[in-house]
Amino acid sequence: MELLQLHYFRKVAELEHMTHAAEALNIAQPSLSKAISRLEEDLGVKLFERYNRQIKLNDNGRIFLKRVDAVLHELQEARRELGEYNQHTDHTIRLSVTIPRVLPDLISEFLSNEPQVHFKQYVQSVPIMTEKLRSGELDFCISSVPIKGDDIKWQPLMTEEILLIAPPGHWLESKSHVSLYELKDESFVSMNEGYGIRNLTDNYCQLAGFQPHIAFEGDEPGVIGELVNKGLGIAFIPSVSLIGNKTPHLPVVRLQDPICERTIGLAWSTRRYISPIAEKFQLFLADYFEVLEKELRETAAIRSVET
């Protein structure tokens, strides 16, 4: 059994089409077919079921594929670790963030001490982020939705309060706290369904006994405050979003019954080699969010006193 055969097998298993796999591997189809046949002979079992021109991975193939993925993954990680050990250092950190508001300050602070680092930042759904963590395309994910998996580690970084903003002159302007149920007849400006903050706040409203009326929903967090300012409705807003808020004149109200919070965490693959610079960034994140959480709580306490 040769390493090249394993690469060939994985591509055929992925595409389940011999011609397409041969094209992707840039080899002749007869050569690929012979390589797969030799692999099956070595193993003593068939890995694919063949139906005329179609080819389908069978149960044997699925069992073998799981092991092949693990072997090739370990080889990839070995190359990375050897490169680090022999000082072919990659200073790139591949990061996906579902809360982009914190990113500029976070990155700039880290780069002030580690200017040689190059960040690649991605915005993706949680399922895609999970797969990219496993494949090694991402080093870390900072998310307000827990990322779960047998080979995924999830480390909570901070818990923040979810607040409410309202248009100027709204009856909420005179309130410092409000019961969530009191908002059952209000119109809301919100993110689209599928976003972590939307799913979370919808669940909180259901706990309070009502389904929120969404007057406007979209996928641009930056315009939520502007739409509230125009009087389209009220909106839930995470505390961290008030940092450098472009609409500081909007009334901000704390919620109770229930108190609304969300946890931001860091996810990474336990199967991947973590470079020294990535480990340093991991420690930096824990300190950064600890300080940020403290600042947000102090700000909330001051706001309560002022109102």
C-alpha angles and dihedrals in degrees: 000000000000131000090237090058090057091053090048092048093050092052093049089047090051096049100027087209122100097204094048091046091050090051091049091049092043094232134117116274095233090054091051092048091051092049091053092046091051090050091053090049091052091050095042094227138084114253097188137039112225122211109180102289095351125090125194130187109244130204092276090051093050092052091048093045092058090056094043091053089052093049095048091045091054091049090052091050091047090056090051093048093047090050090054092045092052091046097251083135121190108206093187120119115194109207136177119196130187092188102056092171092083095044103088095052093040095050096042092051093051093045091052087069098030106036093163092067120104117204126206110193126195134186112211143143119272095253091052092045090052093053093046090052089053094046093049095245088118130042098193142003123206106200143161088215117070111248109216136193142124090258097036123093117207118198118185110227104181144341117226134188121248110224136187130242124197137186118270110273093024116139088248090066090086094049128093094183132018135186110243091230090062087069096059093109096043127105116238135210107212149162118264121275111275096046114115095236092049094050091047096049092044088056091049090052090051089051087053090053106258145081111236118241106232111207094177133010131180145147101251111092091188094067097051093089092047092053091048089050088055089057098250091133146293123293142205112238130184114237092241090061090066091067104109089356112192092208103050092154094068117104112255118204130187118229129227138172084071112019104223119224140154132201122226116206145174123240131193139160116265089205095062128087109245113215120225092253090050090051089051090051090049091056091045091055093054091053094042095053092043089058092042093052091051091050092050092050092049090049091050091051091051091048090053092052093048093051 
